[in-house]
Amino acid sequence: MFKKFLNNLLGNEDEPQKQQEQTQSAFSQPAAPHTDQDDDDDDDTSPIQDHHQYQFDPQTQHGTHYSKAAFDAAANQHYEGLLADQDEAPSENEKRNLKREAITQLYLQWNGHNYDQLVQFEMANSLELTGYATQGFNQVKEEGNPLYEPIHGISLYDYAGIAHAMTQGIPEATILKAMGIEKAVWEEVNLLWPERMKEDASFGIMTKYGEYFAIAGEHPKLANLKPAAATATGGNANLEKLKTDRYFYEELCGARTAAYEYGLDGAQWILEHFGINLSDFQAVAMDWMTAQNQQFNSNEIHHYMDYQLQKQKEYAERFAKEQGGNIADDVEF
C-alpha cells in the first residue's frame, strides 16, 4: 500500500513492524477449553476438529473461555490496526465496516472458526453491531425508552394481545370490554403504535411486538376469551403438532404458499383443512424462527428449506389438478 511504501521510503522501517506486532498481539488467542480427547487429537490438523468443546454465553454468545472485556479490548486494538493501514482517511461508514470486520475476524480466531456460531453471535449482538434488533435474543430494553411508554394505558404487550385476539375471530367489542377501553381510544392506539414502529430505526419495537405476539395467548385479560371455532376437526391436535413437528410446520408453509400462487387464500385454506387459524400459525412461526436464531445451523436451515420447497411443489400439483391443470398444460408448441 502507498502508506507502507512511504514509510519505507522515509526510513520508517519500524512502523510496519510495530503495526504487525500490534496485530499479532490482538489475535493472541485465549486458552482453548481442554478436553480429555485433546491429547489424542494432536496429530489431527483438520480445521473442523479445531472447534474444541467451546461453551458460549447464551445471552452474548461470547465464548466462556475469555471475558467480554478482553475481547472488546483486543477487537479495538485490531480495529486501530486496520485504521492505520488505510491509505486515506476513511468515512464514518467505512469506519463502521472496519470495526465490524475487526470483530468478525477476532471472533472467528478466538472461537475455532465456527461460521454458524459467528452468525449466532452477530444476531445476538445485532443491535450493537448493525443498529438493528434480531428476533429471539431479548436485545430490546423498554425501560426508560419513551417509544415503549403505554399509549392511553395500552402497552406494547397489550397491543399485541389485542391484535392476536382479533385474528382469532373474537369480536372487537368483546376484546375492548375485557381491556376496559372505548372504541375511540382503541382507534387512536391502533394508529399510534404503528407510527412508533415507523419511528424506530432499530426495528426494536417490531421485534418486541413479534415476541409479545407469540405469547399473546397468555395475556391475563384476554386468555379466557374464546376464539372462533375451528372449521376442521382435530384443530387442536394439528396445532400441537405444528408446535413440535418441524416437518409438519414446513409442509404447511409450503402448502400455504402454493395456495396463494393458485389464487386461494392460503391462511383460510389452512384453517379449513387443518383447523389452525392465522393468529396461531403466526405465533408458532415466531417460535420456530426464534429457536432457529438461537440454535443457528446452516445445514439444518438448508435441509428444511429444501423440504418446504418440495412440499410446495407437491401442493402446487394438487391445486393445479383441482383447477383443471396448469395454464401451460393447455398450450401446444
Phi and psi restraints in degrees (value plus and minus 20) as a CYANA .aco file:
   2 PHE   PHI     -78.4   -38.4
   2 PHE   PSI     -59.3   -19.3
   3 LYS   PHI     -84.4   -44.4
   3 LYS   PSI     -61.1   -21.1
   4 LYS   PHI     -85.7   -45.7
   4 LYS   PSI     -61.6   -21.6
   5 PHE   PHI     -81.0   -41.0
   5 PHE   PSI     -61.7   -21.7
   6 LEU   PHI     -85.3   -45.3
   6 LEU   PSI     -60.8   -20.8
   7 ASN   PHI     -80.8   -40.8
   7 ASN   PSI     -63.3   -23.3
   8 ASN   PHI     -85.8   -45.8
   8 ASN   PSI     -60.0   -20.0
   9 LEU   PHI     -83.4   -43.4
   9 LEU   PSI     -57.5   -17.5
  10 LEU   PHI    -107.3   -67.3
  10 LEU   PSI     -19.1    20.9
  11 GLY   PHI      64.4   104.4
  11 GLY   PSI      -7.2    32.8
  12 ASN   PHI    -106.3   -66.3
  12 ASN   PSI      39.9    79.9
  13 GLU   PHI     -89.2   -49.2
  13 GLU   PSI     -41.0    -1.0
  14 ASP   PHI     -98.4   -58.4
  14 ASP   PSI     -37.9     2.1
  15 GLU   PHI     -85.9   -45.9
  15 GLU   PSI     -69.9   -29.9
  16 PRO   PHI     -82.2   -42.2
  16 PRO   PSI     -57.2   -17.2
  17 GLN   PHI     -83.8   -43.8
  17 GLN   PSI     -59.9   -19.9
  18 LYS   PHI     -84.5   -44.5
  18 LYS   PSI     -63.2   -23.2
  19 GLN   PHI     -83.9   -43.9
  19 GLN   PSI     -58.4   -18.4
  20 GLN   PHI     -84.5   -44.5
  20 GLN   PSI     -61.5   -21.5
  21 GLU   PHI     -84.6   -44.6
  21 GLU   PSI     -58.4   -18.4
  22 GLN   PHI     -84.6   -44.6
  22 GLN   PSI     -60.9   -20.9
  23 THR   PHI     -85.1   -45.1
  23 THR   PSI     -63.1   -23.1
  24 GLN   PHI     -83.7   -43.7
  24 GLN   PSI     -57.6   -17.6
  25 SER   PHI     -85.6   -45.6
  25 SER   PSI     -61.7   -21.7
  26 ALA   PHI     -83.6   -43.6
  26 ALA   PSI     -53.5   -13.5
  27 PHE   PHI    -111.1   -71.1
  27 PHE   PSI     -12.8    27.2
  28 SER   PHI     -82.1   -42.1
  28 SER   PSI      93.1   133.1
  29 GLN   PHI     -99.4   -59.4
  29 GLN   PSI     115.1   155.1
  30 PRO   PHI     -84.6   -44.6
  30 PRO   PSI     138.6   178.6
  31 ALA   PHI     -77.2   -37.2
  31 ALA   PSI     107.5   147.5
  32 ALA   PHI     -95.6   -55.6
  32 ALA   PSI     132.4   172.4
  33 PRO   PHI     -80.9   -40.9
  33 PRO   PSI     117.9   157.9
  34 HIS   PHI    -117.0   -77.0
  34 HIS   PSI     114.9   154.9
  35 THR   PHI    -144.2  -104.2
  35 THR   PSI     145.9   185.9
  36 ASP   PHI     -83.5   -43.5
  36 ASP   PSI     -43.4    -3.4
  37 GLN   PHI    -105.9   -65.9
  37 GLN   PSI     -33.1     6.9
  38 ASP   PHI     -76.7   -36.7
  38 ASP   PSI     -62.0   -22.0
  39 ASP   PHI     -85.6   -45.6
  39 ASP   PSI     -49.7    -9.7
  40 ASP   PHI    -102.2   -62.2
  40 ASP   PSI     -35.9     4.1
  41 ASP   PHI    -123.2   -83.2
  41 ASP   PSI      -7.8    32.2
  42 ASP   PHI     -79.5   -39.5
  42 ASP   PSI     -50.3   -10.3
  43 ASP   PHI    -105.6   -65.6
  43 ASP   PSI     -27.4    12.6
  44 ASP   PHI    -108.2   -68.2
  44 ASP   PSI      93.5   133.5
  45 THR   PHI    -118.9   -78.9
  45 THR   PSI     -12.8    27.2
  46 SER   PHI     -83.8   -43.8
  46 SER   PSI     109.8   149.8
  47 PRO   PHI     -77.9   -37.9
  47 PRO   PSI     -51.2   -11.2
  48 ILE   PHI     -83.9   -43.9
  48 ILE   PSI     -53.4   -13.4
  49 GLN   PHI     -98.4   -58.4
  49 GLN   PSI     -24.6    15.4
  50 ASP   PHI    -106.8   -66.8
  50 ASP   PSI     -16.0    24.0
  51 HIS   PHI     -93.3   -53.3
  51 HIS   PSI     -38.7     1.3
  52 HIS   PHI      33.9    73.9
  52 HIS   PSI    -171.0  -131.0
  53 GLN   PHI    -136.6   -96.6
  53 GLN   PSI      43.9    83.9
  54 TYR   PHI     -87.3   -47.3
  54 TYR   PSI     121.5   161.5
  55 GLN   PHI    -134.8   -94.8
  55 GLN   PSI     127.3   167.3
  56 PHE   PHI    -149.6  -109.6
  56 PHE   PSI     123.5   163.5
  57 ASP   PHI     -85.8   -45.8
  57 ASP   PSI     105.6   145.6
  58 PRO   PHI     -84.4   -44.4
  58 PRO   PSI     -42.9    -2.9
  59 GLN   PHI    -108.3   -68.3
  59 GLN   PSI     -69.3   -29.3
  60 THR   PHI    -115.9   -75.9
  60 THR   PSI     -38.6     1.4
  61 GLN   PHI      44.0    84.0
  61 GLN   PSI      -2.8    37.2
  62 HIS   PHI     -98.1   -58.1
  62 HIS   PSI     131.0   171.0
  63 GLY   PHI     -87.1   -47.1
  63 GLY   PSI     123.7   163.7
  64 THR   PHI    -100.3   -60.3
  64 THR   PSI     -24.3    15.7
  65 HIS   PHI    -106.0   -66.0
  65 HIS   PSI     -13.3    26.7
  66 TYR   PHI    -171.0  -131.0
  66 TYR   PSI     146.6   186.6
  67 SER   PHI    -115.5   -75.5
  67 SER   PSI     133.3   173.3
  68 LYS   PHI     -82.7   -42.7
  68 LYS   PSI     -55.8   -15.8
  69 ALA   PHI     -82.2   -42.2
  69 ALA   PSI     -61.1   -21.1
  70 ALA   PHI     -86.3   -46.3
  70 ALA   PSI     -60.0   -20.0
  71 PHE   PHI     -84.7   -44.7
  71 PHE   PSI     -66.2   -26.2
  72 ASP   PHI     -80.4   -40.4
  72 ASP   PSI     -60.4   -20.4
  73 ALA   PHI     -86.2   -46.2
  73 ALA   PSI     -63.2   -23.2
  74 ALA   PHI     -87.8   -47.8
  74 ALA   PSI     -60.3   -20.3
  75 ALA   PHI     -83.9   -43.9
  75 ALA   PSI     -60.0   -20.0
  76 ASN   PHI     -86.0   -46.0
  76 ASN   PSI     -58.1   -18.1
  77 GLN   PHI     -84.1   -44.1
  77 GLN   PSI     -63.1   -23.1
  78 HIS   PHI     -85.7   -45.7
  78 HIS   PSI     -58.4   -18.4
  79 TYR   PHI     -81.6   -41.6
  79 TYR   PSI     -63.8   -23.8
  80 GLU   PHI     -82.1   -42.1
  80 GLU   PSI     -55.3   -15.3
  81 GLY   PHI     -86.3   -46.3
  81 GLY   PSI     -61.0   -21.0
  82 LEU   PHI     -84.9   -44.9
  82 LEU   PSI     -58.2   -18.2
  83 LEU   PHI     -82.5   -42.5
  83 LEU   PSI     -65.6   -25.6
  84 ALA   PHI     -85.2   -45.2
  84 ALA   PSI     -41.1    -1.1
  85 ASP   PHI    -108.1   -68.1
  85 ASP   PSI     -20.4    19.6
  86 GLN   PHI    -101.9   -61.9
  86 GLN   PSI     119.0   159.0
  87 ASP   PHI     -91.7   -51.7
  87 ASP   PSI     -54.4   -14.4
  88 GLU   PHI    -145.6  -105.6
  88 GLU   PSI     139.5   179.5
  89 ALA   PHI     -82.5   -42.5
  89 ALA   PSI      99.9   139.9
  90 PRO   PHI     -93.7   -53.7
  90 PRO   PSI     133.4   173.4
  91 SER   PHI     -94.4   -54.4
  91 SER   PSI     152.5   192.5
  92 GLU   PHI     -83.3   -43.3
  92 GLU   PSI     -58.0   -18.0
  93 ASN   PHI     -86.5   -46.5
  93 ASN   PSI     -60.4   -20.4
  94 GLU   PHI     -85.3   -45.3
  94 GLU   PSI     -55.5   -15.5
  95 LYS   PHI     -83.9   -43.9
  95 LYS   PSI     -62.3   -22.3
  96 ARG   PHI     -82.6   -42.6
  96 ARG   PSI     -60.8   -20.8
  97 ASN   PHI     -85.5   -45.5
  97 ASN   PSI     -59.0   -19.0
  98 LEU   PHI     -86.3   -46.3
  98 LEU   PSI     -58.0   -18.0
  99 LYS   PHI     -82.6   -42.6
  99 LYS   PSI     -64.8   -24.8
 100 ARG   PHI     -87.4   -47.4
 100 ARG   PSI     -57.5   -17.5
 101 GLU   PHI     -81.7   -41.7
 101 GLU   PSI     -62.4   -22.4
 102 ALA   PHI     -82.4   -42.4
 102 ALA   PSI     -63.1   -23.1
 103 ILE   PHI     -85.7   -45.7
 103 ILE   PSI     -63.6   -23.6
 104 THR   PHI     -82.5   -42.5
 104 THR   PSI     -68.6   -28.6
 105 GLN   PHI     -81.0   -41.0
 105 GLN   PSI     -63.7   -23.7
 106 LEU   PHI     -88.1   -48.1
 106 LEU   PSI     -60.0   -20.0
 107 TYR   PHI     -81.0   -41.0
 107 TYR   PSI     -64.6   -24.6
 108 LEU   PHI     -82.6   -42.6
 108 LEU   PSI     -61.9   -21.9
 109 GLN   PHI     -84.0   -44.0
 109 GLN   PSI     -58.4   -18.4
 110 TRP   PHI    -106.1   -66.1
 110 TRP   PSI     -31.2     8.8
 111 ASN   PHI    -148.5  -108.5
 111 ASN   PSI      14.7    54.7
 112 GLY   PHI      53.4    93.4
 112 GLY   PSI       1.9    41.9
 113 HIS   PHI      34.5    74.5
 113 HIS   PSI      21.7    61.7
 114 ASN   PHI    -113.9   -73.9
 114 ASN   PSI      84.5   124.5
 115 TYR   PHI     -93.4   -53.4
 115 TYR   PSI     -51.5   -11.5
 116 ASP   PHI     -83.9   -43.9
 116 ASP   PSI     -60.5   -20.5
 117 GLN   PHI     -86.5   -46.5
 117 GLN   PSI     -54.7   -14.7
 118 LEU   PHI     -81.6   -41.6
 118 LEU   PSI     -63.6   -23.6
 119 VAL   PHI     -80.7   -40.7
 119 VAL   PSI     -62.0   -22.0
 120 GLN   PHI     -84.4   -44.4
 120 GLN   PSI     -60.8   -20.8
 121 PHE   PHI     -81.6   -41.6
 121 PHE   PSI     -63.8   -23.8
 122 GLU   PHI     -86.3   -46.3
 122 GLU   PSI     -55.3   -15.3
 123 MET   PHI     -90.2   -50.2
 123 MET   PSI     -60.2   -20.2
 124 ALA   PHI     -86.0   -46.0
 124 ALA   PSI     -46.0    -6.0
 125 ASN   PHI    -138.8   -98.8
 125 ASN   PSI       2.6    42.6
 126 SER   PHI     -82.2   -42.2
 126 SER   PSI     -53.3   -13.3
 127 LEU   PHI     -83.5   -43.5
 127 LEU   PSI     -59.3   -19.3
 128 GLU   PHI     -96.9   -56.9
 128 GLU   PSI     -59.9   -19.9
 129 LEU   PHI    -100.5   -60.5
 129 LEU   PSI     -57.5   -17.5
 130 THR   PHI    -142.3  -102.3
 130 THR   PSI     -33.7     6.3
 131 GLY   PHI      68.3   108.3
 131 GLY   PSI     -15.8    24.2
 132 TYR   PHI    -140.7  -100.7
 132 TYR   PSI     117.4   157.4
 133 ALA   PHI    -101.6   -61.6
 133 ALA   PSI     131.6   171.6
 134 THR   PHI    -141.0  -101.0
 134 THR   PSI     118.5   158.5
 135 GLN   PHI     -78.6   -38.6
 135 GLN   PSI     111.6   151.6
 136 GLY   PHI      80.6   120.6
 136 GLY   PSI     -18.1    21.9
 137 PHE   PHI    -141.8  -101.8
 137 PHE   PSI      -9.1    30.9
 138 ASN   PHI      29.1    69.1
 138 ASN   PSI      27.7    67.7
 139 GLN   PHI    -103.3   -63.3
 139 GLN   PSI     -42.9    -2.9
 140 VAL   PHI     -99.1   -59.1
 140 VAL   PSI     107.9   147.9
 141 LYS   PHI    -127.7   -87.7
 141 LYS   PSI      88.9   128.9
 142 GLU   PHI     -99.7   -59.7
 142 GLU   PSI     -56.0   -16.0
 143 GLU   PHI     -82.7   -42.7
 143 GLU   PSI     108.4   148.4
 144 GLY   PHI      63.7   103.7
 144 GLY   PSI     -22.9    17.1
 145 ASN   PHI    -120.8   -80.8
 145 ASN   PSI      95.6   135.6
 146 PRO   PHI     -80.6   -40.6
 146 PRO   PSI     -43.5    -3.5
 147 LEU   PHI     -86.4   -46.4
 147 LEU   PSI     -38.5     1.5
 148 TYR   PHI    -123.7   -83.7
 148 TYR   PSI     -15.7    24.3
 149 GLU   PHI     -86.1   -46.1
 149 GLU   PSI     119.6   159.6
 150 PRO   PHI     -76.8   -36.8
 150 PRO   PSI     128.4   168.4
 151 ILE   PHI    -127.6   -87.6
 151 ILE   PSI      94.7   134.7
 152 HIS   PHI      32.7    72.7
 152 HIS   PSI      18.2    58.2
 153 GLY   PHI      63.7   103.7
 153 GLY   PSI     -20.7    19.3
 154 ILE   PHI    -120.8   -80.8
 154 ILE   PSI      90.7   130.7
 155 SER   PHI     -97.0   -57.0
 155 SER   PSI     152.8   192.8
 156 LEU   PHI     -83.1   -43.1
 156 LEU   PSI     -56.8   -16.8
 157 TYR   PHI     -84.3   -44.3
 157 TYR   PSI     -61.8   -21.8
 158 ASP   PHI     -80.7   -40.7
 158 ASP   PSI     -63.7   -23.7
 159 TYR   PHI     -82.1   -42.1
 159 TYR   PSI     -63.1   -23.1
 160 ALA   PHI     -85.2   -45.2
 160 ALA   PSI     -58.1   -18.1
 161 GLY   PHI     -84.6   -44.6
 161 GLY   PSI     -61.3   -21.3
 162 ILE   PHI     -85.3   -45.3
 162 ILE   PSI     -65.1   -25.1
 163 ALA   PHI     -81.7   -41.7
 163 ALA   PSI     -61.5   -21.5
 164 HIS   PHI     -81.7   -41.7
 164 HIS   PSI     -64.9   -24.9
 165 ALA   PHI     -84.5   -44.5
 165 ALA   PSI     -58.4   -18.4
 166 MET   PHI     -86.7   -46.7
 166 MET   PSI     -58.0   -18.0
 167 THR   PHI     -90.2   -50.2
 167 THR   PSI     -34.6     5.4
 168 GLN   PHI    -107.8   -67.8
 168 GLN   PSI     -21.1    18.9
 169 GLY   PHI      69.8   109.8
 169 GLY   PSI      -9.1    30.9
 170 ILE   PHI     -95.4   -55.4
 170 ILE   PSI     111.3   151.3
 171 PRO   PHI     -76.2   -36.2
 171 PRO   PSI     120.3   160.3
 172 GLU   PHI     -77.3   -37.3
 172 GLU   PSI     -62.0   -22.0
 173 ALA   PHI     -80.8   -40.8
 173 ALA   PSI     -58.4   -18.4
 174 THR   PHI     -85.1   -45.1
 174 THR   PSI     -61.9   -21.9
 175 ILE   PHI     -86.1   -46.1
 175 ILE   PSI     -67.5   -27.5
 176 LEU   PHI     -84.6   -44.6
 176 LEU   PSI     -56.0   -16.0
 177 LYS   PHI     -83.8   -43.8
 177 LYS   PSI     -61.8   -21.8
 178 ALA   PHI     -85.0   -45.0
 178 ALA   PSI     -53.5   -13.5
 179 MET   PHI    -103.8   -63.8
 179 MET   PSI     -34.7     5.3
 180 GLY   PHI      55.4    95.4
 180 GLY   PSI      14.6    54.6
 181 ILE   PHI    -149.5  -109.5
 181 ILE   PSI     136.0   176.0
 182 GLU   PHI    -105.8   -65.8
 182 GLU   PSI     140.9   180.9
 183 LYS   PHI     -80.9   -40.9
 183 LYS   PSI     -60.1   -20.1
 184 ALA   PHI     -83.0   -43.0
 184 ALA   PSI     -57.8   -17.8
 185 VAL   PHI     -85.5   -45.5
 185 VAL   PSI     -65.4   -25.4
 186 TRP   PHI     -80.6   -40.6
 186 TRP   PSI     -61.1   -21.1
 187 GLU   PHI     -81.2   -41.2
 187 GLU   PSI     -57.7   -17.7
 188 GLU   PHI     -92.7   -52.7
 188 GLU   PSI     -61.2   -21.2
 189 VAL   PHI     -79.0   -39.0
 189 VAL   PSI     -60.9   -20.9
 190 ASN   PHI     -91.0   -51.0
 190 ASN   PSI     -33.6     6.4
 191 LEU   PHI    -111.8   -71.8
 191 LEU   PSI     -58.4   -18.4
 192 LEU   PHI     -99.6   -59.6
 192 LEU   PSI     -56.0   -16.0
 193 TRP   PHI     -84.0   -44.0
 193 TRP   PSI     -64.9   -24.9
 194 PRO   PHI     -80.6   -40.6
 194 PRO   PSI     -54.5   -14.5
 195 GLU   PHI     -84.0   -44.0
 195 GLU   PSI     -60.1   -20.1
 196 ARG   PHI     -83.6   -43.6
 196 ARG   PSI     -58.0   -18.0
 197 MET   PHI     -80.0   -40.0
 197 MET   PSI     -58.7   -18.7
 198 LYS   PHI     -87.1   -47.1
 198 LYS   PSI     -53.9   -13.9
 199 GLU   PHI     -92.2   -52.2
 199 GLU   PSI     -45.0    -5.0
 200 ASP   PHI    -103.9   -63.9
 200 ASP   PSI      79.4   119.4
 201 ALA   PHI     -87.5   -47.5
 201 ALA   PSI     -39.5     0.5
 202 SER   PHI    -104.6   -64.6
 202 SER   PSI     -26.9    13.1
 203 PHE   PHI      41.7    81.7
 203 PHE   PSI       0.4    40.4
 204 GLY   PHI     -85.4   -45.4
 204 GLY   PSI     -60.6   -20.6
 205 ILE   PHI     -85.6   -45.6
 205 ILE   PSI     -63.1   -23.1
 206 MET   PHI     -84.6   -44.6
 206 MET   PSI     -59.4   -19.4
 207 THR   PHI     -84.3   -44.3
 207 THR   PSI     -65.5   -25.5
 208 LYS   PHI     -87.1   -47.1
 208 LYS   PSI     -57.3   -17.3
 209 TYR   PHI     -79.5   -39.5
 209 TYR   PSI     -62.9   -22.9
 210 GLY   PHI     -82.1   -42.1
 210 GLY   PSI     -59.8   -19.8
 211 GLU   PHI     -85.7   -45.7
 211 GLU   PSI     -60.8   -20.8
 212 TYR   PHI     -89.1   -49.1
 212 TYR   PSI     -57.9   -17.9
 213 PHE   PHI     -81.8   -41.8
 213 PHE   PSI     -55.8   -15.8
 214 ALA   PHI     -85.9   -45.9
 214 ALA   PSI     -45.4    -5.4
 215 ILE   PHI    -134.2   -94.2
 215 ILE   PSI      -5.0    35.0
 216 ALA   PHI     -83.9   -43.9
 216 ALA   PSI     -44.0    -4.0
 217 GLY   PHI     -86.0   -46.0
 217 GLY   PSI     -32.1     7.9
 218 GLU   PHI    -118.0   -78.0
 218 GLU   PSI     -15.3    24.7
 219 HIS   PHI     -77.5   -37.5
 219 HIS   PSI     106.7   146.7
 220 PRO   PHI     -78.9   -38.9
 220 PRO   PSI     -49.2    -9.2
 221 LYS   PHI    -111.1   -71.1
 221 LYS   PSI     -33.1     6.9
 222 LEU   PHI    -141.0  -101.0
 222 LEU   PSI     -31.8     8.2
 223 ALA   PHI     -81.2   -41.2
 223 ALA   PSI     -50.0   -10.0
 224 ASN   PHI    -109.1   -69.1
 224 ASN   PSI     -22.3    17.7
 225 LEU   PHI     -94.0   -54.0
 225 LEU   PSI     121.4   161.4
 226 LYS   PHI    -111.9   -71.9
 226 LYS   PSI     104.3   144.3
 227 PRO   PHI     -95.3   -55.3
 227 PRO   PSI     150.9   190.9
 228 ALA   PHI     -82.2   -42.2
 228 ALA   PSI     125.1   165.1
 229 ALA   PHI     -85.1   -45.1
 229 ALA   PSI     122.4   162.4
 230 ALA   PHI     -88.4   -48.4
 230 ALA   PSI     121.6   161.6
 231 THR   PHI     -92.7   -52.7
 231 THR   PSI     -59.4   -19.4
 232 ALA   PHI    -116.2   -76.2
 232 ALA   PSI     129.9   169.9
 233 THR   PHI     -94.1   -54.1
 233 THR   PSI     133.9   173.9
 234 GLY   PHI      57.9    97.9
 234 GLY   PSI      -2.1    37.9
 235 GLY   PHI     -78.4   -38.4
 235 GLY   PSI     -64.8   -24.8
 236 ASN   PHI     -84.2   -44.2
 236 ASN   PSI     -61.0   -21.0
 237 ALA   PHI     -84.1   -44.1
 237 ALA   PSI     -61.2   -21.2
 238 ASN   PHI     -86.1   -46.1
 238 ASN   PSI     -57.1   -17.1
 239 LEU   PHI     -85.0   -45.0
 239 LEU   PSI     -62.8   -22.8
 240 GLU   PHI     -83.9   -43.9
 240 GLU   PSI     -58.1   -18.1
 241 LYS   PHI     -86.1   -46.1
 241 LYS   PSI     -58.3   -18.3
 242 LEU   PHI     -80.8   -40.8
 242 LEU   PSI     -54.1   -14.1
 243 LYS   PHI     -95.2   -55.2
 243 LYS   PSI     -46.5    -6.5
 244 THR   PHI    -134.5   -94.5
 244 THR   PSI     -38.1     1.9
 245 ASP   PHI    -131.5   -91.5
 245 ASP   PSI      82.9   122.9
 246 ARG   PHI     -82.3   -42.3
 246 ARG   PSI     -55.9   -15.9
 247 TYR   PHI     -86.3   -46.3
 247 TYR   PSI     -58.3   -18.3
 248 PHE   PHI     -85.3   -45.3
 248 PHE   PSI     -61.4   -21.4
 249 TYR   PHI     -81.0   -41.0
 249 TYR   PSI     -67.1   -27.1
 250 GLU   PHI     -85.0   -45.0
 250 GLU   PSI     -55.4   -15.4
 251 GLU   PHI     -81.9   -41.9
 251 GLU   PSI     -66.6   -26.6
 252 LEU   PHI     -89.4   -49.4
 252 LEU   PSI     -50.6   -10.6
 253 CYS   PHI     -83.0   -43.0
 253 CYS   PSI     -64.1   -24.1
 254 GLY   PHI     -84.4   -44.4
 254 GLY   PSI     -60.2   -20.2
 255 ALA   PHI     -84.6   -44.6
 255 ALA   PSI     -62.4   -22.4
 256 ARG   PHI     -84.1   -44.1
 256 ARG   PSI     -63.8   -23.8
 257 THR   PHI     -82.0   -42.0
 257 THR   PSI     -64.1   -24.1
 258 ALA   PHI     -82.9   -42.9
 258 ALA   PSI     -58.9   -18.9
 259 ALA   PHI     -81.1   -41.1
 259 ALA   PSI     -65.6   -25.6
 260 TYR   PHI     -81.9   -41.9
 260 TYR   PSI     -58.0   -18.0
 261 GLU   PHI     -83.9   -43.9
 261 GLU   PSI     -46.6    -6.6
 262 TYR   PHI    -122.0   -82.0
 262 TYR   PSI       2.6    42.6
 263 GLY   PHI      59.0    99.0
 263 GLY   PSI      -8.0    32.0
 264 LEU   PHI    -116.5   -76.5
 264 LEU   PSI     138.3   178.3
 265 ASP   PHI    -101.4   -61.4
 265 ASP   PSI      82.9   122.9
 266 GLY   PHI     -78.5   -38.5
 266 GLY   PSI     -61.7   -21.7
 267 ALA   PHI     -85.3   -45.3
 267 ALA   PSI     -61.7   -21.7
 268 GLN   PHI     -87.5   -47.5
 268 GLN   PSI     -56.3   -16.3
 269 TRP   PHI     -83.9   -43.9
 269 TRP   PSI     -60.8   -20.8
 270 ILE   PHI     -84.2   -44.2
 270 ILE   PSI     -60.5   -20.5
 271 LEU   PHI     -84.0   -44.0
 271 LEU   PSI     -65.0   -25.0
 272 GLU   PHI     -89.5   -49.5
 272 GLU   PSI     -53.2   -13.2
 273 HIS   PHI    -119.8   -79.8
 273 HIS   PSI     -41.7    -1.7
 274 PHE   PHI    -148.4  -108.4
 274 PHE   PSI     -24.3    15.7
 275 GLY   PHI      50.1    90.1
 275 GLY   PSI       2.6    42.6
 276 ILE   PHI    -130.9   -90.9
 276 ILE   PSI      98.1   138.1
 277 ASN   PHI    -101.0   -61.0
 277 ASN   PSI     147.2   187.2
 278 LEU   PHI     -80.6   -40.6
 278 LEU   PSI     -59.7   -19.7
 279 SER   PHI     -80.5   -40.5
 279 SER   PSI     -69.6   -29.6
 280 ASP   PHI     -84.8   -44.8
 280 ASP   PSI     -58.6   -18.6
 281 PHE   PHI     -82.1   -42.1
 281 PHE   PSI     -64.5   -24.5
 282 GLN   PHI     -86.1   -46.1
 282 GLN   PSI     -57.2   -17.2
 283 ALA   PHI     -84.4   -44.4
 283 ALA   PSI     -61.8   -21.8
 284 VAL   PHI     -86.6   -46.6
 284 VAL   PSI     -58.2   -18.2
 285 ALA   PHI     -80.2   -40.2
 285 ALA   PSI     -59.8   -19.8
 286 MET   PHI     -81.4   -41.4
 286 MET   PSI     -62.1   -22.1
 287 ASP   PHI     -83.9   -43.9
 287 ASP   PSI     -64.2   -24.2
 288 TRP   PHI     -85.7   -45.7
 288 TRP   PSI     -59.4   -19.4
 289 MET   PHI     -86.3   -46.3
 289 MET   PSI     -60.8   -20.8
 290 THR   PHI     -82.8   -42.8
 290 THR   PSI     -65.9   -25.9
 291 ALA   PHI     -82.2   -42.2
 291 ALA   PSI     -59.0   -19.0
 292 GLN   PHI     -85.3   -45.3
 292 GLN   PSI     -61.3   -21.3
 293 ASN   PHI     -85.1   -45.1
 293 ASN   PSI     -59.9   -19.9
 294 GLN   PHI     -96.1   -56.1
 294 GLN   PSI     -43.3    -3.3
 295 GLN   PHI    -147.8  -107.8
 295 GLN   PSI      41.4    81.4
 296 PHE   PHI     -86.3   -46.3
 296 PHE   PSI     108.2   148.2
 297 ASN   PHI    -164.9  -124.9
 297 ASN   PSI      88.0   128.0
 298 SER   PHI     -82.4   -42.4
 298 SER   PSI     -55.4   -15.4
 299 ASN   PHI     -84.5   -44.5
 299 ASN   PSI     -63.2   -23.2
 300 GLU   PHI     -83.9   -43.9
 300 GLU   PSI     -61.8   -21.8
 301 ILE   PHI     -80.3   -40.3
 301 ILE   PSI     -66.6   -26.6
 302 HIS   PHI     -84.3   -44.3
 302 HIS   PSI     -57.3   -17.3
 303 HIS   PHI     -81.1   -41.1
 303 HIS   PSI     -68.6   -28.6
 304 TYR   PHI     -90.7   -50.7
 304 TYR   PSI     -53.3   -13.3
 305 MET   PHI     -83.0   -43.0
 305 MET   PSI     -63.8   -23.8
 306 ASP   PHI     -82.7   -42.7
 306 ASP   PSI     -59.7   -19.7
 307 TYR   PHI     -84.9   -44.9
 307 TYR   PSI     -62.7   -22.7
 308 GLN   PHI     -82.8   -42.8
 308 GLN   PSI     -62.4   -22.4
 309 LEU   PHI     -83.9   -43.9
 309 LEU   PSI     -57.4   -17.4
 310 GLN   PHI     -82.6   -42.6
 310 GLN   PSI     -65.7   -25.7
 311 LYS   PHI     -87.8   -47.8
 311 LYS   PSI     -56.5   -16.5
 312 GLN   PHI     -80.3   -40.3
 312 GLN   PSI     -61.3   -21.3
 313 LYS   PHI     -85.1   -45.1
 313 LYS   PSI     -61.7   -21.7
 314 GLU   PHI     -83.2   -43.2
 314 GLU   PSI     -64.6   -24.6
 315 TYR   PHI     -90.1   -50.1
 315 TYR   PSI     -52.5   -12.5
 316 ALA   PHI     -83.0   -43.0
 316 ALA   PSI     -60.1   -20.1
 317 GLU   PHI     -84.7   -44.7
 317 GLU   PSI     -58.0   -18.0
 318 ARG   PHI     -85.1   -45.1
 318 ARG   PSI     -66.0   -26.0
 319 PHE   PHI     -87.4   -47.4
 319 PHE   PSI     -54.2   -14.2
 320 ALA   PHI     -83.7   -43.7
 320 ALA   PSI     -62.4   -22.4
 321 LYS   PHI     -85.6   -45.6
 321 LYS   PSI     -60.9   -20.9
 322 GLU   PHI     -84.1   -44.1
 322 GLU   PSI     -47.9    -7.9
 323 GLN   PHI    -119.4   -79.4
 323 GLN   PSI      -8.2    31.8
 324 GLY   PHI      68.7   108.7
 324 GLY   PSI      -1.6    38.4
 325 GLY   PHI      78.1   118.1
 325 GLY   PSI     142.7   182.7
 326 ASN   PHI     -88.7   -48.7
 326 ASN   PSI     133.5   173.5
 327 ILE   PHI     -78.6   -38.6
 327 ILE   PSI     -57.8   -17.8
 328 ALA   PHI     -84.6   -44.6
 328 ALA   PSI     -43.9    -3.9
 329 ASP   PHI     -85.4   -45.4
 329 ASP   PSI     -44.7    -4.7
 330 ASP   PHI    -111.1   -71.1
 330 ASP   PSI     -23.7    16.3
 331 VAL   PHI    -112.3   -72.3
 331 VAL   PSI     107.5   147.5
 332 GLU   PHI    -121.6   -81.6
 332 GLU   PSI     113.7   153.7
